[in-house]
Amino acid sequence: MFFQFSRMIVWIYVLQLALGLVEVFSGWHLPASGSLFYETTTSAFQPTGLLFNTNDYALFLVIFLPVVFWRLTFLETPWRYAWMFTILPVTFYLVVMTYSRLGLIALLLVVGALIVQYARQLTWFIGACVTFVVANILLFMPQVLNKVIGIIDSSFTEKGASTSDRMERYKSLWQIVADSNFRGVGAGNSPIQLNEYRLGHEVLQDMILAPHNFWLELLADGGYMGIIALIIFAGFGCYAIYVWWTGRQGSDQVLRLVPVLILLVFMFSSVALSTVIDKRYLWLAVGMAISVINFSLLTDRERRTA
Protein backbone atom coordinates (compact mmCIF):
# COMPACT_ATOMS: atom_id res chain seq x y z
CA MET A 1 0.00 0.00 0.00
CA PHE A 2 2.82 2.42 0.83
CA PHE A 3 4.42 1.97 -2.60
CA GLN A 4 1.12 2.57 -4.39
CA PHE A 5 0.31 5.57 -2.24
CA SER A 6 3.76 7.07 -2.80
CA ARG A 7 3.08 6.92 -6.54
CA MET A 8 -0.09 8.96 -6.00
CA ILE A 9 1.91 11.46 -3.95
CA VAL A 10 4.27 11.99 -6.90
CA TRP A 11 1.38 12.86 -9.23
CA ILE A 12 -0.19 15.17 -6.64
CA TYR A 13 3.21 16.77 -6.08
CA VAL A 14 3.65 17.46 -9.80
CA LEU A 15 0.15 18.95 -9.92
CA GLN A 16 1.00 21.20 -6.99
CA LEU A 17 4.15 22.38 -8.77
CA ALA A 18 2.22 23.10 -11.97
CA LEU A 19 -0.44 25.09 -10.10
CA GLY A 20 2.24 26.99 -8.22
CA LEU A 21 3.98 28.02 -11.44
CA VAL A 22 0.70 29.19 -12.94
CA GLU A 23 0.00 31.29 -9.84
CA VAL A 24 3.44 32.86 -9.78
CA PHE A 25 3.57 33.81 -13.47
CA SER A 26 -0.07 34.68 -14.10
CA GLY A 27 -1.46 35.77 -10.73
CA TRP A 28 -4.40 33.38 -11.15
CA HIS A 29 -5.47 31.41 -8.07
CA LEU A 30 -8.07 28.82 -7.19
CA PRO A 31 -11.19 30.27 -5.54
CA ALA A 32 -10.24 28.93 -2.10
CA SER A 33 -6.67 30.27 -2.21
CA GLY A 34 -5.54 32.50 0.63
CA SER A 35 -3.73 34.71 -1.89
CA LEU A 36 -7.17 36.06 -2.82
CA PHE A 37 -8.03 36.62 0.84
CA TYR A 38 -4.90 38.35 2.16
CA GLU A 39 -4.36 41.88 0.91
CA THR A 40 -0.58 42.37 0.86
CA THR A 41 1.85 43.75 -1.71
CA THR A 42 3.05 40.25 -2.62
CA SER A 43 -0.04 38.05 -2.20
CA ALA A 44 -1.17 38.37 -5.83
CA PHE A 45 1.69 36.19 -7.04
CA GLN A 46 2.30 33.99 -4.00
CA PRO A 47 1.50 30.31 -4.72
CA THR A 48 -0.81 28.20 -2.58
CA GLY A 49 -1.62 25.31 -4.93
CA LEU A 50 -4.45 23.17 -3.64
CA LEU A 51 -4.05 24.60 -0.15
CA PHE A 52 -5.17 27.85 1.46
CA ASN A 53 -2.06 29.25 3.09
CA THR A 54 1.33 29.97 1.50
CA ASN A 55 3.16 28.44 4.48
CA ASP A 56 1.06 25.30 4.09
CA TYR A 57 2.00 25.11 0.43
CA ALA A 58 5.71 25.58 1.11
CA LEU A 59 5.84 22.93 3.81
CA PHE A 60 3.76 20.52 1.71
CA LEU A 61 6.41 20.74 -1.02
CA VAL A 62 9.23 20.27 1.48
CA ILE A 63 7.80 17.42 3.56
CA PHE A 64 6.93 15.26 0.53
CA LEU A 65 10.10 16.02 -1.44
CA PRO A 66 12.01 13.03 0.08
CA VAL A 67 9.12 10.71 -0.84
CA VAL A 68 9.08 12.03 -4.42
CA PHE A 69 12.85 11.67 -4.79
CA TRP A 70 12.79 8.13 -3.46
CA ARG A 71 9.86 7.13 -5.70
CA LEU A 72 11.54 8.53 -8.82
CA THR A 73 14.48 6.16 -8.29
CA PHE A 74 12.16 3.33 -9.33
CA LEU A 75 11.63 4.72 -12.81
CA GLU A 76 13.36 2.33 -15.19
CA THR A 77 14.85 5.03 -17.36
CA PRO A 78 17.91 7.29 -17.19
CA TRP A 79 15.49 10.22 -17.43
CA ARG A 80 14.60 9.74 -13.78
CA TYR A 81 17.63 11.81 -12.81
CA ALA A 82 16.54 14.55 -15.20
CA TRP A 83 13.14 14.53 -13.50
CA MET A 84 14.79 14.79 -10.08
CA PHE A 85 16.92 17.76 -11.01
CA THR A 86 14.00 19.46 -12.76
CA ILE A 87 11.72 19.14 -9.74
CA LEU A 88 14.42 20.40 -7.39
CA PRO A 89 14.92 23.96 -8.77
CA VAL A 90 11.18 24.36 -9.39
CA THR A 91 10.45 23.40 -5.79
CA PHE A 92 13.14 25.78 -4.54
CA TYR A 93 11.76 28.65 -6.62
CA LEU A 94 8.18 28.11 -5.48
CA VAL A 95 9.16 27.84 -1.80
CA VAL A 96 11.06 31.12 -2.15
CA MET A 97 8.00 32.73 -3.74
CA THR A 98 5.90 31.82 -0.68
CA TYR A 99 8.14 34.02 1.51
CA SER A 100 8.20 31.18 4.05
CA ARG A 101 11.36 31.53 6.13
CA LEU A 102 11.18 28.21 7.94
CA GLY A 103 10.00 26.51 4.76
CA LEU A 104 13.14 27.67 2.98
CA ILE A 105 15.43 26.61 5.83
CA ALA A 106 13.76 23.19 5.99
CA LEU A 107 14.08 22.82 2.21
CA LEU A 108 17.81 23.56 2.29
CA LEU A 109 18.32 20.96 5.04
CA VAL A 110 16.29 18.33 3.17
CA VAL A 111 18.03 18.99 -0.15
CA GLY A 112 21.43 18.90 1.56
CA ALA A 113 20.65 15.54 3.16
CA LEU A 114 19.38 14.09 -0.14
CA ILE A 115 22.42 15.30 -2.06
CA VAL A 116 24.78 13.78 0.49
CA GLN A 117 22.85 10.50 0.34
CA TYR A 118 22.79 10.34 -3.46
CA ALA A 119 26.29 11.77 -3.91
CA ARG A 120 27.86 8.52 -2.73
CA GLN A 121 26.97 6.93 -6.03
CA LEU A 122 26.29 9.89 -8.35
CA THR A 123 28.93 12.47 -7.43
CA TRP A 124 29.89 13.23 -11.03
CA PHE A 125 26.28 13.48 -12.22
CA ILE A 126 25.22 15.77 -9.37
CA GLY A 127 28.20 18.01 -9.92
CA ALA A 128 27.48 18.24 -13.65
CA CYS A 129 23.78 19.04 -13.08
CA VAL A 130 24.48 21.71 -10.47
CA THR A 131 27.12 23.33 -12.70
CA PHE A 132 24.78 23.26 -15.70
CA VAL A 133 21.85 24.80 -13.81
CA VAL A 134 23.92 27.53 -12.14
CA ALA A 135 25.68 28.43 -15.40
CA ASN A 136 22.39 28.74 -17.29
CA ILE A 137 20.84 30.91 -14.61
CA LEU A 138 23.84 33.24 -14.53
CA LEU A 139 24.07 33.49 -18.33
CA PHE A 140 20.44 33.56 -19.45
CA MET A 141 18.31 34.45 -16.41
CA PRO A 142 20.29 36.79 -14.14
CA GLN A 143 17.10 38.77 -13.42
CA VAL A 144 15.50 35.63 -11.99
CA LEU A 145 18.49 35.14 -9.70
CA ASN A 146 18.33 38.76 -8.54
CA LYS A 147 14.60 38.42 -7.88
CA VAL A 148 15.09 35.24 -5.84
CA ILE A 149 17.87 36.83 -3.79
CA GLY A 150 15.71 39.89 -3.15
CA ILE A 151 12.76 37.78 -1.98
CA ILE A 152 14.95 35.70 0.33
CA ASP A 153 16.40 38.87 1.83
CA SER A 154 12.96 40.43 2.41
CA SER A 155 11.64 37.16 3.88
CA PHE A 156 14.25 37.26 6.63
CA THR A 157 14.57 41.01 7.18
CA GLU A 158 11.04 42.40 6.82
CA LYS A 159 9.14 40.21 9.27
CA GLY A 160 10.35 41.62 12.56
CA ALA A 161 6.84 42.45 13.75
CA SER A 162 5.66 38.91 13.03
CA THR A 163 8.59 37.41 14.92
CA SER A 164 8.05 39.68 17.93
CA ASP A 165 4.34 38.84 18.02
CA ARG A 166 5.06 35.11 17.99
CA MET A 167 7.54 35.46 20.85
CA GLU A 168 4.88 37.26 22.87
CA ARG A 169 2.46 34.42 22.16
CA TYR A 170 5.04 31.89 23.33
CA LYS A 171 5.47 33.77 26.60
CA SER A 172 1.70 33.83 27.10
CA LEU A 173 1.40 30.12 26.33
CA TRP A 174 4.10 29.29 28.85
CA GLN A 175 2.29 31.45 31.41
CA ILE A 176 -0.87 29.43 30.72
CA VAL A 177 1.11 26.22 31.37
CA ALA A 178 2.51 27.61 34.64
CA ASP A 179 -0.84 28.97 35.85
CA SER A 180 -2.50 25.60 35.27
CA ASN A 181 0.24 23.90 37.36
CA PHE A 182 0.98 21.64 34.37
CA ARG A 183 -2.52 20.19 34.50
CA GLY A 184 -3.49 21.81 31.20
CA VAL A 185 -6.60 23.76 30.22
CA GLY A 186 -8.20 21.03 28.12
CA ALA A 187 -7.86 19.98 24.50
CA GLY A 188 -8.40 22.86 22.10
CA ASN A 189 -8.75 25.49 24.83
CA SER A 190 -5.28 27.04 24.63
CA PRO A 191 -6.21 29.45 21.76
CA ILE A 192 -9.18 30.67 23.86
CA GLN A 193 -6.96 31.15 26.91
CA LEU A 194 -4.31 32.81 24.77
CA ASN A 195 -6.88 35.30 23.52
CA GLU A 196 -7.89 36.14 27.09
CA TYR A 197 -4.29 36.48 28.27
CA ARG A 198 -3.50 38.86 25.40
CA LEU A 199 -6.75 40.81 25.07
CA GLY A 200 -8.68 40.16 28.26
CA HIS A 201 -12.31 39.11 27.80
CA GLU A 202 -12.83 41.47 24.86
CA VAL A 203 -13.75 39.62 21.67
CA LEU A 204 -12.53 40.99 18.34
CA GLN A 205 -14.24 39.42 15.36
CA ASP A 206 -11.22 39.54 13.03
CA MET A 207 -8.61 38.69 15.65
CA ILE A 208 -7.22 35.15 15.60
CA LEU A 209 -4.62 34.27 18.21
CA ALA A 210 -3.35 30.92 17.02
CA PRO A 211 -0.57 29.39 19.17
CA HIS A 212 2.00 29.08 16.33
CA ASN A 213 3.82 26.48 18.44
CA PHE A 214 2.52 22.92 18.48
CA TRP A 215 4.74 21.86 21.39
CA LEU A 216 3.66 24.68 23.71
CA GLU A 217 0.08 24.13 22.56
CA LEU A 218 0.36 20.48 23.65
CA LEU A 219 1.64 21.52 27.07
CA ALA A 220 -1.02 24.20 27.50
CA ASP A 221 -3.83 21.85 26.46
CA GLY A 222 -2.72 18.61 28.04
CA GLY A 223 -0.32 19.50 30.82
CA TYR A 224 1.37 16.30 31.98
CA MET A 225 -0.26 14.35 29.19
CA GLY A 226 1.26 16.80 26.74
CA ILE A 227 4.70 16.11 28.20
CA ILE A 228 4.12 12.38 27.66
CA ALA A 229 3.19 13.08 24.04
CA LEU A 230 6.37 15.11 23.58
CA ILE A 231 8.48 12.28 25.01
CA ILE A 232 6.81 9.74 22.71
CA PHE A 233 7.41 11.94 19.67
CA ALA A 234 11.05 12.51 20.64
CA GLY A 235 11.51 8.77 21.10
CA PHE A 236 9.97 8.12 17.70
CA GLY A 237 12.38 10.60 16.13
CA CYS A 238 15.39 8.97 17.79
CA TYR A 239 14.17 5.55 16.66
CA ALA A 240 13.81 6.80 13.07
CA ILE A 241 17.43 8.01 13.15
CA TYR A 242 18.53 4.64 14.56
CA VAL A 243 16.75 2.71 11.80
CA TRP A 244 18.36 4.91 9.15
CA TRP A 245 21.81 4.78 10.71
CA THR A 246 21.92 1.01 11.15
CA GLY A 247 20.83 0.47 7.54
CA ARG A 248 22.81 3.24 5.91
CA GLN A 249 24.84 0.74 3.83
CA GLY A 250 21.84 -1.18 2.54
CA SER A 251 20.13 -0.86 -0.81
CA ASP A 252 17.16 0.89 0.82
CA GLN A 253 19.27 3.59 2.49
CA VAL A 254 17.39 6.40 0.73
CA LEU A 255 14.06 4.96 1.87
CA ARG A 256 15.32 4.80 5.46
CA LEU A 257 16.26 8.47 5.29
CA VAL A 258 12.69 9.48 4.36
CA PRO A 259 11.20 9.22 7.92
CA VAL A 260 14.06 11.26 9.37
CA LEU A 261 13.51 14.08 6.89
CA ILE A 262 9.72 13.98 7.29
CA LEU A 263 10.02 14.34 11.06
CA LEU A 264 12.55 17.14 10.61
CA VAL A 265 10.15 19.10 8.40
CA PHE A 266 7.30 18.36 10.82
CA MET A 267 9.29 20.04 13.58
CA PHE A 268 9.73 23.14 11.42
CA SER A 269 6.03 23.06 10.55
CA SER A 270 5.08 22.95 14.23
CA VAL A 271 6.31 26.52 14.71
CA ALA A 272 5.90 27.86 11.16
CA LEU A 273 2.16 27.20 10.95
CA SER A 274 -0.57 28.63 13.15
CA THR A 275 -1.40 25.09 14.24
CA VAL A 276 -0.69 21.61 12.87
CA ILE A 277 -3.60 19.79 14.46
CA ASP A 278 -5.89 20.31 11.47
CA LYS A 279 -3.17 19.98 8.79
CA ARG A 280 -4.04 16.60 7.32
CA TYR A 281 -1.12 16.49 4.91
CA LEU A 282 1.36 16.75 7.79
CA TRP A 283 -0.17 13.83 9.68
CA LEU A 284 -0.39 11.88 6.44
CA ALA A 285 3.36 12.39 5.99
CA VAL A 286 3.99 11.26 9.59
CA GLY A 287 1.89 8.15 8.92
CA MET A 288 4.01 7.42 5.85
CA ALA A 289 7.14 7.79 7.98
CA ILE A 290 5.80 5.20 10.44
CA SER A 291 5.03 2.86 7.53
CA VAL A 292 8.59 3.18 6.22
CA ILE A 293 10.05 2.38 9.64
CA ASN A 294 7.82 -0.68 9.99
CA PHE A 295 8.76 -1.85 6.50
CA SER A 296 12.48 -1.36 7.21
CA LEU A 297 12.26 -3.32 10.47
CA LEU A 298 10.41 -6.19 8.75
CA THR A 299 13.05 -6.21 6.02
CA ASP A 300 15.86 -6.40 8.59
CA ARG A 301 14.09 -9.23 10.40
CA GLU A 302 13.69 -11.23 7.18
CA ARG A 303 17.37 -10.74 6.35
CA ARG A 304 18.45 -12.01 9.76
CA THR A 305 16.25 -15.07 9.57
CA ALA A 306 17.11 -15.89 5.94
N, C-alpha and C positions, 0 to 999 in steps of 0.2 A: 504493500500500500504506500509506503514512504516513497519508493522509487516512482510510482505512478503519479503521486501527488507532487513530487518535486518537478516532474515534467510540466504539470499544470502551472506551477509557480513560474517556470521559465516563460511560458506564453503570456501570463499575466504581467510579468516583469517587463517584457518587450512592449506590451500594450501601454503600460505605465510610462515607459520611456517615450513612446511615440506621442502620447497625449501631452507629456511634458514639453516636448519640442514644439508641438503645435501652439501650446499656450505661450511659450517664451517668444516665438517669432511672429505670432499673429495677434496675441492678446485675447484670443477666444478662450472661453472657459465653459465647462459644464455648468448647468444651472445651479447645482448644489455646491459649487466651488466657493471656498472662503475668499478667494481673490475678488469675487464680485461683492462680497459683504464688507470687507475691510477697506476703508478709504485712506490709503497711504500713497506716497509718491511712487512707490515701486510695485504695488499690488497688482496693477494691470497686467504685468508680464511675469509675475511669480507663478510657477507651476504648482498645481495641487493634484493633478491626475484624477484618479477615481476617489480621492479622499477630499476632506474639507479644508484641512489646515496645511500650510506649507511645511511646518515642522514634521507633521505626520508623513507627508510625502517624502521628505528627505530621509527620514529614519526608516521608512518602508524600503526605499532603494538600498540603504546601507545594510539593513538587517538580513535581507534576502540575497544580497550580492554573493556571499560565500556559497549559498545553495545553488545559485545560477552558475557560478564558476565550476563547481563540482559536477553539476549535471551536464555541462557542455563537454566535459572530458570524455563522455560516453559517445559523443558523435563520432561515427566511424568515417571521418574525413579530415584531411589536414586543415580544412577551412575552419575547424572548431577553434583554432588559435586566433584566426582572423576575427571570428565572432567575439572571442573573449576580449581582444584588444580594441574592438570597436565599441563594445558595451562599456568598457572602463572609462574612456574619456567622456562619453555621453553622460554616464552617471555622474562623473565628477562635475561636469558643466551644469547639469540640472540641480545638483545639490548646492552648488555655489549660488545659483539663481534663486534658491529659496531663502537665502540670507540666514541659514541655520548654522549658528556657530558650532554647537555641539555635534550637529549632523556632519559638518565638514571635518571636525577633529576625529570623530568615529570612523568616517570614511577613510581618512589617511591611515589610521591604525589598521583597519581591515585590509586595505590594499597593500600596505607594507607587509603584513603577515602572509597574505596570499603570494606576493612576489617572492618572499623568502622561501616559502614552501615549494613553489613551482621552480624557483631558480636553481634548485639542486639538479634538475634534469634539463632545464631549458635556458641556461644562462645566456648562451649566444643568441637565442631567438628573442628573449626578453630585451636584451640590450639593443638588438637591431630594431625592434618595434618601438622602443622608447626613443631611440635616436631619430627614427623616421618621423614619428609623430611630432616631436619637439622641433625638428628642422622645418617641417611643413608649416607649423604654426608660426614660427619666427619669420619665415620667408613669405608666406602667402596670407596669413591672417594675424598680423601683429596687433590690429585693432581689437580682435577678440581677446588676445592675451592681456592687453591693457584694460579692457573692460572687466575681465575676470579678476585681475589684481585689484582694481578699484572696488569691486563688490566685496571681495574678501576683506579689504581694509576697512570699508564702512561697516561690515558685519561685526567686526571686533572693536571698532572705535566709536561707533555712534549708538550704542545701546547701553550707555551708562545708567540711564534712568531705569531701564528694565532690570538690569542687574541689581541695582540698589533696592528696588521694590521686592525682588525675589528674596534678597537677604533679610529684609524686614519680615517677610512672610515666614521664613525659616525660624527667625527668632520667636515669632508669635506661636508657631507650631510647637516649638520646644517648650514654651511657657505653658501651652495647653497640656503637654505631656507631664510637666512638673506639677501643675495644679491638680491634675487627676491622680497624682501619686502613682503613676504608671499603671493605673487600672483601665485607662482609655475612656473615651467618651461615646463609644459605640460605633459600629460599622457605618460609614457614610456620613457621620456627624461632624467630622473635623472641618470641612468647608464652612458649615454653619457656625461652628465655634470660632473659626478664623475670622469670619465676617464680623462677629460680635466683638472679638478682641481688637479688631482694627477700626471698626466704625461704630461700636456700641450697638444698641438695638435698633438703630435707624436702618431702614431698608431702602436701598437704591435700586431701581428697576434694572438699570443697565450695568450695574456693578457685579462682576463675578470674581470672587476671591478663591481661585483654585489653588491647591497646595503647591503645585510645581515641585514636589519632592515626594516620590512614592514611599521612600523609606521612613521619612518623618510622618507621612500620612498613616502608614501602618502603625507606628508607635502611638500616634494620637488617637487613632480609632480603636486599636486593640490592646494597647498597654503591654502587659506581659505576654499576651498571645502574639502581639506583633513582634516582640523580641524573638519568640520561638520561630516565627515565620522567617525572620531575617537570618537566624542561625541555619535553618534548613536550606534557604537559598544559597547562603555562603558555602555550606557543605556541598551542595549540588555543583556549584561552580568549581570548587576544588577537585571534586570527583571527575568533572569533565576534563580538567587540565591533566589529571592523572591518566585518564583513559587515552587522551591524545599523546601524552609523553611516553607512555609505555608502548604505544604502537607506532611511534614516529618513523620506524624503519619499514613498516609494512606497506603493502600495495594500496591500502585504504587510508593512508596517512592524511590525505586531503580531506576525506570524509570525516575523520576524527577531529580535524581542526574546526569543522563547521560549528559544533555546539559551543566551543570556546568563544568563537567570534560572535555568535548569536547572543550569548550571555553578556559579552562585553558591550555590544550595541544596546542591549536591554538596559544595562546600567546607565548608559548615557541618556537613553530615552526617559528613564525614571526621573530625571531632573530637567530634561529639555522640554517635556510635554507638561501640560497643565495637570494631567492625571493619566495613568496608564491602565486603570481598572477597566475602562470601557473601550480600550484599543484592542480590538479582536485580532488584528494582524500581528501584534506583538506576542500575544499569548499563543497564537498559532505557531509562530516561529519558535517559542519556547517548547511547545509540544513536539515540534520537529526535532529540536535538539535532544529531547528526552528519547525520542525514537532512535536517533542515531547512536546514542550511548548504549541503549539496549541492544541494538543490532551489533555494535562493536563488541560488546561483552559476550553475546552469543557466538560470534565468530571466533573470539579468542578461546572460548570453552570448546568449541568443535575442533579447533586446531590442537588443543592439548590432549583431547581424547582420541584424536585420529591416529 
